[in-house]
Amino acid sequence: MSSWSFMTNHAGVLCFIANHPRATTKQMAATLGITERSVLRIISDLEYGGYLKRKRDGRSNRYNLNLNQLLTMPNEVEEKSVAAFVELISTK
């Protein structure tokens, strides 16, 4: 049987950061089942795409989502914001 995931790793990292903005890449990788290198690459992609900002806080990073950024979703008539996505998936 083939294995697949409902959400991409990019969506997983975005969701994780929405709920844990001070999490380490090691924590993200362990929870999401991907490598730290993948998490770092995804964070860079999300930062480049305008979805988040990374700020150095001592020896760690703090992540702030750009809630007004529109998600890129193919074949969607109405664009959705990061805020709408976070509200949908939030565990808080």
C-alpha positions in Angstrom: 0.0 0.0 0.0 1.4 3.4 -0.9 1.8 6.1 1.7 0.6 9.6 1.3 -0.1 12.7 3.3 -3.1 15.0 3.3 -1.0 18.1 3.7 2.4 18.9 2.2 5.4 19.3 4.5 5.2 23.1 3.8 1.7 23.2 5.2 2.8 21.0 8.2 5.6 23.4 9.1 3.3 26.4 8.7 0.7 24.8 11.0 3.4 23.8 13.6 4.8 27.3 13.6 1.3 28.8 14.0 0.8 26.8 17.2 4.5 26.8 18.4 6.2 30.0 17.3 9.3 29.4 19.5 9.8 25.8 18.5 13.2 24.6 17.3 13.8 23.0 14.0 14.6 19.8 15.9 11.2 19.8 17.5 9.5 20.5 14.2 11.4 17.7 12.5 10.6 15.2 15.2 6.9 16.0 15.3 6.5 16.1 11.5 8.7 13.1 10.8 11.0 14.9 8.4 14.7 15.9 8.7 15.9 19.1 10.2 17.5 20.0 6.9 14.0 19.7 5.3 12.5 21.9 8.0 15.2 24.6 7.4 14.6 24.5 3.6 10.9 24.8 4.1 11.3 27.7 6.5 13.5 29.4 4.0 10.8 28.8 1.3 8.1 30.2 3.5 10.2 33.2 4.4 11.0 33.9 0.8 7.3 33.5 -0.1 6.4 36.1 2.5 4.5 33.7 4.7 6.7 34.2 7.8 9.5 36.2 9.3 12.3 34.7 11.3 13.8 36.7 14.1 16.8 35.7 16.1 16.0 35.5 19.8 19.2 34.7 21.8 20.4 31.3 20.6 17.1 30.4 19.0 14.6 31.8 16.5 11.1 33.2 16.9 8.8 32.9 13.9 6.0 35.4 13.1 3.4 34.5 10.5 2.3 37.0 7.9 -1.5 36.4 8.4 -2.4 38.7 5.5 -0.3 36.8 3.0 -2.5 34.9 0.5 -2.0 31.2 0.1 -1.2 29.9 -3.4 -3.8 27.3 -4.1 -4.3 26.1 -7.7 -7.9 26.1 -9.1 -9.3 28.2 -6.3 -11.7 30.9 -7.3 -11.4 32.7 -3.9 -8.0 33.3 -2.5 -7.5 32.4 1.2 -5.2 34.1 3.7 -2.7 32.5 6.1 -5.1 33.8 8.9 -8.0 31.8 7.5 -5.8 28.7 7.2 -4.5 29.0 10.7 -8.0 29.5 12.1 -9.1 26.3 10.3 -6.2 24.1 11.6 -5.5 25.8 14.9 -5.2 23.5 18.0 -5.5 26.4 20.4 
